[in-house]
Amino acid sequence: MVRVRNAPAGRRRRKKVLKRAKGFRQARSKLYKHAQQFTERAALYSWRDRRRRKRDFRRLWITRISAAAKVNGISYSKLIAGLRKANLSLDRKMLADLAISDEPTFQKLTKIAKEKLNLI
């Protein structure tokens, strides 16, 4: 019986792991065993942080909208409630962008929200 070796498949497997570990420091990118451990850990972190990024951006947008709303004399929660009553469906990303780049439009939106909530 001929001896079957796993050299080509094993080499491909090891090269794949070392390629994924490119950019890691010291033994983590050079030695297979270390590279395997740390690429697995990196994959877990990247999986977690892809979900976390969505939360982080939403928090950032809310903070920006809140700051711009306070400048215009209305709280964030009242602004959102007023826009809902006015049937204006702008997501927080768009509102934050308007608050930063187009202040006159954001002021009009806050005015609409105040009218709908009878704050004027």
C-alpha positions in Angstrom: 0.0 0.0 0.0 1.3 3.4 -0.9 1.8 5.9 1.9 -0.5 8.9 1.4 0.9 12.2 2.7 -1.0 15.4 3.3 1.7 17.8 2.2 0.0 19.9 -0.5 -3.3 20.3 1.4 -1.5 21.0 4.7 0.8 23.6 3.1 -2.3 25.3 1.6 -4.0 25.3 4.9 -1.0 26.8 6.7 -0.4 29.4 4.0 -4.0 30.5 4.3 -3.8 31.0 8.0 -0.4 32.9 7.7 -1.9 35.1 5.0 -4.8 36.0 7.3 -2.3 36.9 10.0 -0.4 39.3 7.8 0.1 42.6 9.7 0.1 40.9 13.1 3.2 41.5 15.2 6.1 39.2 16.0 5.3 35.4 16.2 1.6 36.0 15.6 2.3 36.5 11.9 5.3 34.1 11.5 4.5 30.9 13.5 1.6 28.8 12.4 0.3 27.9 15.9 0.3 31.5 17.1 -1.2 32.8 13.8 -4.0 30.2 14.1 -4.9 31.3 17.6 -4.8 35.0 16.9 -6.6 34.9 13.5 -9.4 33.1 15.3 -9.6 35.7 18.0 -9.4 38.5 15.4 -12.3 36.9 13.5 -14.4 36.9 16.7 -13.6 40.6 17.4 -14.4 41.6 13.9 -17.7 39.7 14.0 -18.6 41.5 17.3 -17.5 44.9 16.1 -19.4 44.7 12.9 -22.5 44.6 15.0 -21.2 47.2 17.5 -20.4 49.7 14.7 -24.1 50.1 14.0 -24.7 51.0 17.7 -21.8 53.4 17.8 -22.9 55.3 14.7 -26.5 55.6 16.0 -25.2 57.0 19.3 -23.0 59.5 17.4 -25.9 60.6 15.2 -28.2 61.0 18.2 -25.6 63.1 20.0 -25.2 65.4 17.0 -28.9 65.8 16.5 -29.4 66.5 20.2 -26.7 69.2 20.2 -28.2 70.9 17.1 -31.7 70.7 18.5 -30.7 72.4 21.7 -29.2 75.2 19.7 -32.6 75.6 18.1 -34.4 75.6 21.4 -35.9 72.1 21.5 -34.9 68.8 23.0 -34.0 65.7 21.0 -37.0 63.7 22.2 -39.4 66.5 21.4 -37.8 67.0 18.0 -38.3 63.3 17.1 -41.8 63.3 18.4 -42.7 66.4 16.4 -41.2 65.1 13.2 -43.2 61.8 13.7 -46.5 63.8 14.2 -45.6 65.8 11.0 -45.2 62.4 9.2 -41.6 63.4 8.2 -39.7 60.1 8.1 -36.0 61.1 8.2 -33.6 58.6 9.7 -31.1 59.7 12.3 -28.2 59.5 9.9 -29.9 62.0 7.5 -30.9 64.3 10.4 -27.3 64.3 11.8 -26.0 65.1 8.3 -28.5 68.0 8.0 -27.6 69.3 11.4 -24.0 69.6 10.5 -24.0 70.5 6.8 -27.3 72.3 6.2 -28.3 74.3 9.3 -31.1 76.3 7.6 -32.9 73.2 6.6 -32.5 71.7 10.1 -33.9 74.9 11.6 -37.0 74.5 9.4 -37.4 71.0 10.6 -37.2 72.1 14.2 -39.7 74.8 13.5 -42.1 72.2 11.9 -41.6 69.9 15.0 -42.4 72.8 17.4 -45.5 73.6 15.4 -46.8 70.1 15.6 -46.2 69.9 19.3 -47.7 73.4 19.8 -44.5 74.7 21.4 -44.5 78.0 19.4 
